[in-house]
Amino acid sequence: MTDSAPHALHTLIDRVRAAAAHASPLRIHGGGTKDFYGEALQGEALDTTPLAGITSYEPSELVVTVRAGTRLLELETLLATEGQCLAFEPPRFQPGGTVGGMVAAGLSGPARASVGAVRDHLLGAELLNGKAELLRFGGTVMKNVAGYDVSRVLAGALGTLGLITEVSLKVLPMAPAEATLDFECSQADALRLLNAWGGQPLPLNASVWRERDGAGVLSLRLRGAVAAVEAACAHLGGARQDADRSAAAWQALRDQQDPWFDADAHDLWRVSVPQTAPVLAIDGAPPLIEWHGGQRWYRAAPGQGAAIRTSARGVGGHATLFRAAAATGAGAPARSGSTFEPLSPVLERIHRALKREFDPHGVFNRGRLHAAW
């Protein structure tokens, strides 16, 4: 540990022990870059940023162990010096995001459909639970299968099960070659093409379809060996884009800095559906579609939540109110329901049981996943 890390950890343990004794809620806070995501924040802030630093990094083993308060940018910069990366491209939204927040939010970027999600790259984790106990799950090797894979349950739990203090992550080498191809096509044609290409031995890494100046454009990112990428470009056709401009565009998409996401007067909905799902009948502007058809973003006027969720369920998917419309003072539209889909009775029992086991006093991020508890 760094000189300050033991003291920072002991301070956090003392804070949690005191909060548990009084059943007082604590709000886990790292960089604050994802405070908009989930239900309303509650409780006194519990700052994780002093618990920072890279514990170990073995480039030859493709594993890094890092403390939760470490800035994500710091970790990615270190990996880049070794020609490696977090292949799932965690969104950063703004500067200052931490590794703990990355895991707790469980969000992945454009390459998610090809390389897996955050939880697929999480090998192990250390957790400070609601009883002020320090627990460790998983390990630092890719074939660790002892016991329950609790560490992956933490990905996407938004800190409701405890404070992540340290994680071990699988990292991957950067691809030797990359190319972006553009195709002018409708939304329906883009989905058809993506489904057809998905059944072929192509180095597909990411895709996005949206309208530009009234015309639909499908952008396809290829990554892999030089020969494989060049062969795929020749086979697929399309208009090959400038490498530097494409890299910047994919980065903007990853962090939602793309102009498409500039819509303060609208709710931003994330709709997760099977990749083979057809065009959804949702009122409003055409969506932005990622993950080879599996993730679809919609800008909608407040009040459309029920209709969007009905459309998503109709094709076997679900919808999340990712970012509510910005309030504009008196008379601002009401929030369009809860952030996440209501749980089925069976899943709710499981969630409540996990919460009771890890955080019996309701200390951590109360109401963040489900407003009622």
Residue pairs with C-beta under 8 A, 6 or more apart in sequence:
1 53
1 55
2 52
2 53
4 50
5 50
5 51
5 52
5 53
5 67
8 50
8 51
8 69
9 51
9 134
9 165
11 50
12 46
12 48
12 51
12 128
12 163
12 165
13 128
13 132
13 134
14 132
15 26
15 46
16 26
16 46
16 128
16 130
16 132
16 163
16 363
17 132
18 24
19 25
19 26
19 44
19 361
19 363
20 130
20 131
20 132
20 361
20 363
23 361
23 362
23 363
24 43
24 44
24 363
25 42
25 43
25 44
25 362
25 363
25 364
25 365
25 366
26 43
26 44
26 45
26 46
26 363
26 364
26 365
27 41
27 42
27 43
27 44
27 45
27 46
27 365
28 46
28 48
28 100
28 104
28 159
28 163
28 364
28 365
29 45
29 46
29 47
29 48
30 47
30 48
30 49
30 68
30 69
30 97
30 98
30 100
30 101
31 49
31 71
31 72
31 94
31 95
31 96
31 97
31 98
31 101
32 96
33 92
33 93
33 94
33 95
33 96
33 97
33 101
34 93
34 97
34 101
34 105
34 107
35 41
36 323
36 324
37 105
37 107
37 158
37 322
37 323
37 339
38 158
38 339
38 340
38 368
38 369
39 338
39 339
39 367
39 368
39 369
39 370
39 371
40 367
40 371
41 368
42 365
42 366
42 367
42 368
43 365
43 366
46 163
47 69
48 68
48 69
48 98
48 100
48 163
49 69
49 98
50 69
51 67
51 68
51 69
51 165
52 67
52 69
52 70
52 71
52 98
53 66
53 67
53 70
54 64
54 65
54 66
54 67
54 70
54 74
54 75
54 78
55 65
55 66
55 67
55 166
56 63
56 64
56 65
56 140
57 63
57 64
57 65
57 78
58 64
59 82
59 84
61 141
62 84
62 142
62 170
62 171
62 172
62 173
63 123
63 140
63 141
63 142
63 168
63 169
63 170
63 171
64 75
64 78
64 79
64 168
64 169
64 171
65 124
65 140
65 166
65 167
65 168
65 169
66 75
66 99
66 166
66 167
66 169
67 99
67 100
67 165
67 166
68 98
68 99
68 100
68 103
68 163
68 164
68 165
68 166
68 167
69 98
69 99
69 100
70 98
70 99
71 96
71 97
71 98
71 99
72 90
72 92
72 97
72 98
72 99
72 101
72 102
73 92
73 95
73 97
75 86
75 99
76 85
76 86
79 85
79 86
79 171
80 174
83 173
83 174
84 171
84 172
84 173
84 174
85 171
85 172
85 173
85 174
86 121
86 169
86 171
87 111
87 115
87 116
87 121
87 171
87 172
88 108
88 109
88 111
88 112
88 115
88 116
88 117
88 118
88 120
88 121
89 108
89 109
89 110
89 111
89 112
89 254
90 97
90 102
90 107
90 108
90 109
90 118
91 107
91 108
91 109
91 254
91 255
91 256
92 254
92 255
93 255
93 256
94 255
99 167
100 163
100 164
100 165
100 167
102 118
103 118
103 122
103 125
103 154
103 155
103 164
103 167
104 154
104 155
104 156
104 157
104 158
104 159
104 164
105 156
105 158
106 117
106 118
106 119
106 155
106 156
106 157
107 118
108 116
108 117
108 118
109 206
109 253
109 254
110 205
110 206
110 207
110 208
110 221
110 250
110 253
110 254
110 290
110 291
111 205
111 206
111 221
111 223
112 290
112 291
112 295
113 206
113 207
113 275
113 290
113 291
113 292
113 294
113 295
114 204
114 205
114 206
114 292
115 172
115 205
117 155
118 155
118 156
119 152
119 155
119 156
121 169
121 170
121 171
122 138
122 151
122 152
122 154
122 155
122 167
122 168
122 169
122 170
123 138
123 139
123 140
123 141
123 142
123 144
123 151
123 168
123 169
123 170
124 136
124 137
124 138
124 139
124 140
124 144
124 151
124 167
124 168
125 136
125 137
125 138
125 150
125 151
125 154
125 164
125 166
125 167
125 168
126 134
126 135
126 136
126 137
126 164
126 165
126 166
126 167
127 134
127 135
127 136
127 137
127 150
127 154
127 161
127 162
127 163
127 164
127 165
127 358
128 134
128 135
128 162
128 163
128 165
129 135
129 161
129 162
129 358
129 359
130 162
130 358
130 359
130 360
130 361
130 362
130 363
130 364
131 360
131 361
134 165
135 162
137 147
137 148
137 149
137 150
137 151
138 144
138 149
138 150
138 151
138 168
139 146
139 168
140 168
142 170
151 167
153 161
153 354
154 161
154 162
154 164
157 369
158 365
158 368
158 369
159 364
159 365
159 368
160 355
160 359
160 364
160 365
160 368
160 369
161 354
161 355
161 358
161 359
161 364
162 358
162 359
162 364
163 364
175 205
175 223
175 224
176 224
176 225
176 226
177 222
177 223
177 224
177 225
177 226
177 228
177 229
177 230
178 205
178 221
178 222
178 223
178 229
178 243
178 247
179 221
179 222
179 229
179 230
179 232
179 233
179 240
179 241
179 243
180 219
180 220
180 221
180 222
180 240
180 241
180 243
180 246
180 249
180 250
181 219
181 220
181 222
181 233
181 236
181 237
181 238
181 239
181 240
181 241
182 217
182 218
182 219
182 220
182 238
182 239
182 241
183 190
183 193
183 217
183 218
183 219
183 220
183 237
183 238
183 239
184 215
184 216
184 217
184 218
185 193
185 209
185 216
185 217
185 218
186 216
187 209
187 216
187 279
187 286
187 287
187 289
188 278
188 279
189 216
190 209
190 216
190 218
190 289
190 293
191 209
191 276
191 277
191 278
191 279
191 289
191 293
193 218
194 207
194 218
194 275
194 292
194 293
195 275
195 276
195 292
195 293
197 204
197 220
197 236
198 204
198 275
198 292
202 222
202 232
202 235
202 236
203 222
203 223
203 224
203 225
203 228
203 229
203 232
204 220
204 221
204 222
204 292
205 221
205 222
205 223
205 224
206 220
206 221
206 250
206 290
207 218
207 219
207 220
207 221
207 289
207 290
207 291
207 292
208 218
208 219
208 253
208 288
208 289
208 290
209 216
209 217
209 218
209 219
209 288
209 289
210 216
210 217
210 260
210 286
210 287
210 288
210 289
211 217
211 285
211 286
216 286
219 241
219 246
219 249
220 236
220 238
221 246
221 250
222 228
222 229
222 232
222 233
223 229
233 240
249 258
251 257
252 258
253 290
258 288
260 288
260 297
261 268
261 297
263 299
264 325
264 326
265 301
265 325
265 326
265 328
266 284
266 299
266 300
266 301
266 302
266 325
267 299
267 300
267 301
267 302
267 304
267 305
267 321
267 323
267 324
267 325
267 336
268 297
268 298
268 299
268 321
268 322
268 323
268 324
269 297
269 298
269 299
269 300
269 305
269 308
269 319
269 320
269 321
269 322
270 295
270 296
270 297
270 319
270 320
270 322
271 280
271 282
271 287
271 295
271 296
271 297
271 298
271 308
271 311
271 312
271 317
271 318
271 319
271 320
272 294
272 295
272 312
272 317
272 318
272 319
272 320
273 280
273 293
273 294
273 296
273 312
273 315
273 316
273 317
274 293
274 294
274 315
274 316
274 317
275 291
275 292
275 293
275 294
276 293
277 293
277 315
277 316
277 317
278 315
280 287
280 296
280 311
280 312
280 315
281 311
282 298
282 300
282 304
282 307
282 308
282 311
283 300
283 304
283 307
284 298
284 299
284 300
284 301
284 304
285 298
285 299
287 296
287 297
287 298
288 296
288 297
289 295
289 296
289 297
290 296
290 297
297 322
298 308
300 308
300 336
301 333
302 324
302 325
302 333
302 334
302 335
302 336
303 333
303 334
303 336
304 336
305 319
305 321
305 336
305 337
306 337
308 319
309 318
309 319
309 341
311 319
312 318
312 319
318 341
319 341
320 339
320 340
320 341
321 335
321 336
321 337
321 338
321 339
321 340
322 339
324 335
324 336
325 332
325 333
338 370
338 371
340 369
340 370
343 351
343 370
351 369
351 370
352 373
355 362
355 373
362 373
366 373
367 373
